[in-house]
Amino acid sequence: MTLLLFMLVLTGGVTPAPGAYAGDEEFARLRYDVAGTQYDSACATGPDSAQYLWRLARLHVCMGDMAPGEGKEREYRLAVAYAERCVRADSTIAAGHTWKAAALGNIAMFEGSKGKVRLCTEIRNELMRALSLDTLDDVAYSIMGSFYLALGKVSWIERQLAAVFLGSLPEGGFPEAEAALHRAIAIAPGVVRHWYELAMVYREEGKTAEAVEAFTAATRLPSLVASDDRTKARAQRWIESLKEE
């Protein structure tokens, strides 16, 4: 059975608060190695270890986005490990659940169909937990948008096959993706990822004009994480492609 249900590629895209915690300023400057050293040190010696653990998860997601080849999976699995440690240390920190979901979404690229279905439920649960703790978590809403975008691409036949052979998938699709991404943008309009993912939803829905507008908005924003430059370049290619149709 050649059933490739979907791949969740959940990148970062968060506006850091410079100076809030040791390492945040270096993270904002995209100096990830230095930020990681500072986070590790503060996590080992400071009283707020859980706050540093989710930051380490975020860091390794961002590093995984930029890593070549097998380095991606290694970084994403490190991100999962840090996020799980955060959740164990303090399950009331929304960001721990958010970045666990982000890391698991990327891990899904390396799993088979059954693994993707299993992760699907876990990712959704982590996002729902994050949003129950922080209704203004734009990253969680953005990832939720990507999650529903992926579900929207799953055909009815694939859903039936999944239910029989792999396990059921959550309900939802493009409308839910669009709503989640609009919410993310309302909270944090300056994040490249939010606009890019919304544009991808519009493209799937056949809303070409809206897709071009959202892609254009993404290209005009400053880069907040290292992968944003790549995302903006992809957005520009989509703009050119859609205008030719």
Buried (B, 14 or more C-beta within 10 A) or exposed (E): EEBEBBBBEBBBBBEBEEEEBBBBBBBBEBBBEBBBBBBBEBBEEEEEBBBBBBBBBBBBBBBBBBBEEEEBBBBBBBBBBBBBBBBEBBEEBBBBBBBBBBBBBBBBBBBEBBEBBBBBEBBBBBBBBBBEBBEEBBBBBBBBBBBBBBBBBBEEEBBEBBEEEBEEBBEBBBEBBBBBBBBBBEBBEEBBBBBBBBBBBBBBBEBEEBBBBBBBBBBEBEBBBBBBEBBBEBBBEBBEEBEEE
